[in-house]
């Protein structure tokens, strides 16, 4: 992975850390906290398709991403719940879409896609468990320094451009977006959001959320490398097998974490599929995945709170795998993907 990509990865860690840390710092009751977390999530994730469409032709994505980081810093430092939730959410959305678009266009392989998206899970895990001034200000200094550095990184000089490379290998007809495939990929992401964190875990241990987020990080990070090495079908099989395994042992933390790892292996895969389904609309594609994941997560949490049937996650895992398999095969037949 190119050295320039590590800056966005670390920035992603800090963006998610400060957004969650700041929201958890307020001394409010659980109901109010849930409301403002929902407001933050809606702004941070559901706005990403709109922002992605707006910045599609922009040549200043890295600058806009740095402005998004600055918004997150303001939200974390300003002692007002409304500012923290709204400004932090806007900053989060700007950073994700703008830097995500850069990564999608400048990544020759799939591994940087998973690496970029994975580091946010570490930030969420650390912010959820550790609250002390030393950690906050140490991270704040590093975050501010990396935000400034990001303004001067020459991503445009990376000797690869996905859009240009893609155009060399397909016909003009095949440059058009694939609406049906885009819908199937988005549905797959919604389904993964539904069962992705295994919300019905039947264990009670210290730092559980940190372990879950670390398993998510490892899955997202590793998935792109497996995709590059083995291809899409082997990755789908590995992910499905591990995901299903985790369902049958709700009291075994090790197997549950292995299942969460397996589920999250597909993150880079869906990003790869979506950029090949809509190569001229990378920002919109990235935003659709983010909004779909949040939508699925909220649907899943609501279903669990009302007591859904045990076998539903199993069915959704299989449907998710099939939808991504069909998407992969269609793109392969159209010459948009080199190997299965």
Order of alpha helices (4+ residues) and beta strands (2+ residues): alpha-alpha-alpha-alpha-alpha-alpha-alpha-alpha-alpha-alpha-alpha-alpha-alpha-alpha-alpha
